[in-house]
Amino acid sequence: MMITGFEIQNFTAFKELEVALSPRINVIIGSNGTGKTHLLKVLYTLSNAGELPPNAGHSNSDLEVCISERLLRLFLPAENKISALHSGGSTARTKLRMKNSDNSRVSVSFNYNSEFARFEKDGRPTVSGPRPVFIPTKEVLSLVRGMRHPDYDRATVEMIFDDTYIDLAELLVHPGFEDEASSIAEDPRLSSVVRGLVDLVGGRYRWTDVGGFCFEAGSYQEKADPGRSKSKAGQIYQDSTVTHFVAKDDSSLASSMTAEGFRKIGVLHRLLCNGSINPGATGVLLWDEPEANLNPRLIKNLVQVLLELSRNGQQIILATHDYVLLKWFDLLMDKGKEDHVRFHVLAQDPGVRGVSIHSTDDYSMLANTGIAKTFSELYDAEIERSLDGVTL
């Protein structure tokens, strides 16, 4: 199930937005302070809106309490009140709405003085759909050990990290298909993606008995699998091999001793290996600034991976202000493979005293964005310097 669009009214920096989403890849663009992360968290909230803790009831009031707490845990307002998320200067009701590909609608709303948010899906309280995945800007792999240590203080952790970090830490410790204790089978559609991610960083991150991730240098090797070669999946994907990780040696490094950019690649690898990201089965992938702390030479490979995931049915929504990431999407997109990238540009709009959004499927329409202008100015300055003192 895909998200086809969403609406926001009177929420944080947004007065009124209505956005149609691509079922493939969406890229939210904007300078700092325009609310890119807020949009991702709104979609994460709405995608999880019907999910209740095991010990919770199922009445309307139980849902309202859970959703209100969820909003507070995601946005962490200074005043721990739902009303603090209401757009300033307005008394109109805050409304967050999301429409899915099955035509179901999810709605969360509250007033400027509300204690709890109201939740509706097609007018009826219900459970949520496929679970989304949110990858925040800062890497989480090296933090999992401290966040899940038996002696940790949960209240302190929750003051430092919002729920996007805590939820991701929980997903990362789920066993993957390559773990001895796991019965999860490798998805043949993703074999090339999984191998490619390991090749990018020269190894993998693995959960250890002491409760943290370590880095093992190595690569995947293939061996014939007669069972798969005769299977329907093997016929469809022309994949008659299984992957097997082979370490270079017995040594390993604590994840904190490796590059942060490598750890971000490791997060995606782990989520694919344990099924937390399973195109066509799990929910939307929301990724805030995937390029942060990533070596620019790896960005091309990352874009290739994201395009491959989208070709297999994974809806992806990214937030960025990185020109290199945007340009690689433009250069690598293959319409022959039904690739589709929709760009959503956020900008301060003095006319409405808030943030407006413009969406386009045409990369060339991004020429007037602040990101493109900055790189154009950089290029012009370089040309000017190279011509300094040259007589034409």
C-alpha positions, 0 to 999 in steps of 0.5 A: 500500500502506497501513500498517494498524498497528504494535507497539512493545515495549521501545523508548526511552520505550515499554514496549508499544504496539499501534496500528491506523492509519487508511488516511487521516489519523492525528494523533499527539498528546502533550506534549513528551517523550511520543515523538511523533517517535520513533513517526514515526521507527519507522514511517519505519525499518520502511517503509524497512527492506528498502532497501539501498544500491546497493553493499550485498549482499543477505544477512541480515547485510548487511540487519542492518548497514544497518538498524542503521545506519539506526536510529542515523542516525535517532535519533542516540543519544549512545552510537552503539550499537543497544543505546542505543535499548533501553528502560531497566530491561528485559532483554526484547527490543526489537521493532518490527513493522509490518503493511501492507494487503497483510497483509505484516509487517515486524519489527526486533528487538534485545536490550539488548546487541545489536550489530546489529538483526534484520530479517524480513518474513513471515519472509524478508528482502526489499526495501521497499515504496513509499518513504515521505516524512518532513518533519521539524519544522525546514524544510529548503529553505534548508538544501539548498544547504549540505547538498549543496555540493561542499565540504561535510564529510559527517561534520559534516552527519551530526553536525548532522542526522539522516537525516530531514533528509538524505533530504528534502534529496535528494528536494527536488532531484529535478526537478519537472514544471515544470522544463525538464529534467524529463519528469514530467507534472503529475498532474491530480488535484493541480492544484488542490492545487499551485495552492493552495499557491502561492496561499498564499505568493504564489509558488514555490521553485525550484532554481537553477543555483548549487545552492540554492532561490530564491523567485519571486513569481507564480501559476499560470495555466491554458490549454486543453489539447485533448489532455487534455480528450479524455483519460480522465484529463481525463474523470475529473477534469474538468480540460481545462487545464494549469497554467503558472507566471507570475512577477510579475517577474524578481527572486527571493529566496534561500529563507533570506530568506523566512519559515520558514512559507512555506518549509514550504509550499514543501517540500510544493509541491516534493514534489508537483511532482516526484512524491516525494509521489504519492497511491496510488503513493508511501508514507506521508507522515510529518510532524512538527509541520506547524504549527511556525512557520506563521502560524495563518491558514495552518493551515486551508488546510494542513488542506484540502490534507492532506484533499484528498491523503488523498481521492486515496489518500495515507496521512498520519501527523502529530505535533502538540501544536497545538490549532488544527490539531486543531480545523480537522481536526474542522471541515473533515472531510467524511464525505460525501467519506469523510474519516477522521481517527484521533487517537492520544493519547500520555501518561505512564503511571505504571502501566507506567513508560512512555508509553501510547497511546489512539486514537479516531475521535471528536474530542470524546474529546480533551477531556481531553488536555493540549492541550485543557485548556490552551486551556480554561484560557486561555479561562476566564482570558480570561472571568474577566478580562473579568468582573473588577469586573462585578457580576451 
